[in-house]
Amino acid sequence: MNGKTLIDECKERYFISKRVKDILHDVEKSKGQFKRTLGVFDITTLGIGAIIGAGIFVLTGTAAARHGGPAIVLSFVISGIACAFAALCYAEFASMIPVSGSAYTYSYATMGELVAWIIGWDLILEYSLGGVAVSIGWSGYFVNLLAGVGINVPVWMSGAPGSVPGAIINIPAMLIVLLLTAILIVGVKESAKFNNIMVAIKLTVVVFFICVGMFFIAPANWSPFVPFGWGGIMTGAAIVFFAYIGFDAISTTAEEAKNPQRDLPRGIIISLVVCTVLYVLVALVLTGIISYTELDVPHPLALAFNKILPGASLIISIGAIAGITSVLLVGLLAQPRIFFSLSRDGLLPKQFSKIHPKFKTPYIPTMITGLIVALFAGFLPIGTAAELVNIGTLFAFLLVCLGIPILRKTQPNAKRPFKCPLVPIIPLLGVLFCIYLMLSLPMLTWLRFFVWFGIGLIIYSSYGYANSELAKKMGRRKRQ
């Protein structure tokens, strides 16, 4: 048996990894090339577009009312610091390996094919269910906005079965997904322009809320500042951490960036810093305008403005819709590029890596993603989708943080235009924080997570294992 043990055989079959230079070479010789049209401004606004959405317009009030009180400000700071650990690791990988695929491609270079498949499958869960949850949230804001101008959407067509009495299908959620899918097929530059408009609208509204609201702050609302103790601040941090989800999607656009080694790290870090500052300021103003005890509602910013400037809440609602639209757009942009990378490596059928001859976009996986997300958005309540998105995202963050010290050891001479500082301290802090947050999620979420991975392992065993491009290069033959 060539002197190989069972452990050696398993390592050779399932943990073969790609060298960074081989990954870059495969991209260069790929027949279907993306258009490199995105500059640092586009990448940064994509990051802000992905991060600022339901988190700032919904989660701020809920987390303050239930866990942090006015000290939810500290929760945002703690979460922002923790998220920065993962962002710095993403930035190093993005500068080294400017390839579509995000954490999937990074894992392939550090921990091997099986782990890469697992994280790729995990990202499909994250982006798909994230799109479902966000589109349902968009539908709720849109229906409320129409109601505010005297247009009442029938209940039967504005909610999933079981969400509210009489609801049958969520048509607004389905339509926004299909509309954004069509925009993404036309081209990423066009999508980026649309996203820039949405980001401009929501940033204007957020700044409007801060600048106007600061004149209506009643300091008495900040007392007591820490009503739930330090435990409440940390629980709040665990919850609002998910308001930062989205910056990782930037790295999936690596092959469409003009100068990815320079612009991706800048875009990731700038977008995270901007969003953290805005989150902290919004939380301060919000809890200063209105008592935290009244904020356990799905529209806390609009509620606060209803109190101080009745009628101006319409402006907030428009900003919320713009914010959620851009989050949905970036999620639907990122998902097909994971399919594309899996397919290019032979782990999924080649149809998933076809590029449209005119638009130069991965149109087949984009259409598939749009149709699946639209279907689930029409018939699923928001329910457990968010929790599954959370655990999937944290798992991806964990592996990316773990990958940095591994790659520093296994490929020390690889070119690193951007280096994560204080390795291995920062990556290990990122790992520990992700584990802590994952363990705080319900056991049922873990069970569903493992079921999803079970399905993924079946697909890998039945198709990806035999068709892996890397395995073919290394001489592995399909077993009969």
Summary of the structure (lengths in Angstrom):
residues: 480
radius of gyration: 22.3
end to end distance: 18.5
largest distance: 79.1
contacts: 1802
relative contact order: 0.20
helix: 75%
strand: 1%
